[in-house]
């Protein structure tokens, strides 16, 4: 199974014993959309709903931070995601939030994970089957495990200001990156981490919402000033669209990639973190 699978491929695999389909839709609060309710109204047959806000460290003041390995394993088991499962993640979100679930699953030890190219929008547009209601799930064993090599903390990001060992790539819009537009979350300063580059996540997508591939994808990173031979840390507002950039780098075979989990919600709220404005 490739890291990016087509709707045609998934349609042909529906019902396979080892296949698990996951809807990881997530929306910004201002959109007033209920991802779980939308899932229950219509989803790909056999899919389960991955609640990004609940499968998280809910004790943290920051949104949807990574949970403990034990909590993640418990939630994965309850969703029927077991050791050895082939997992296809999709979303019905303009934010391509399926990439966040893809990244989380890999952090916690699931490596046979793919994203559905074009998501639920493409699936529906092609007239493919959907079902409604809450799925009946058989629990499966998911071994608690964690590899934090793909995760960066606030302290690590501060240290990188000096070492510059890792390139920092911000997935937010150009206007938010420059500090010309206020942040959607209250209490955050506007701007970006010193030395960061900007690559709005939408620039990795073609007009039809599918991912760019090959040289078109590579060019997006290179035009943002990223040296693909060096390590990269991705960041965004709260760790959702940063995962889109991480996934794009994965498609290029570039796996020296980490994600700053707290992202701008953490950095922009600290009293002592330097902030830069302008392009």
Buried (B, 14 or more C-beta within 10 A) or exposed (E): BEBBBBBEBBBEBEEEEEBBBBBBBBBBEEEEBEBBEBBBEBBBEBBBBBBBEEBBBEEBEBBBBBBEBEBBBBBBBBBBBBBEBBBBBBBBBBBBBBBBBBBBBBBBBBEBBBBBBBBBBBBBEEEBEBEEEEBEBEEBEBEBEBEEEBBBEBEBBBEBEEEEEBBBBBBBBBEBBBBBEEBEBEEBBBBBBEEBBBBBBBBBBEEEBBBBBEEEBBEBBEEBEBEBEEBBBBBBBBBBBBBBBBBBBBBBEBEBBBBBBBBBBBBBBBEEBEBBEEE
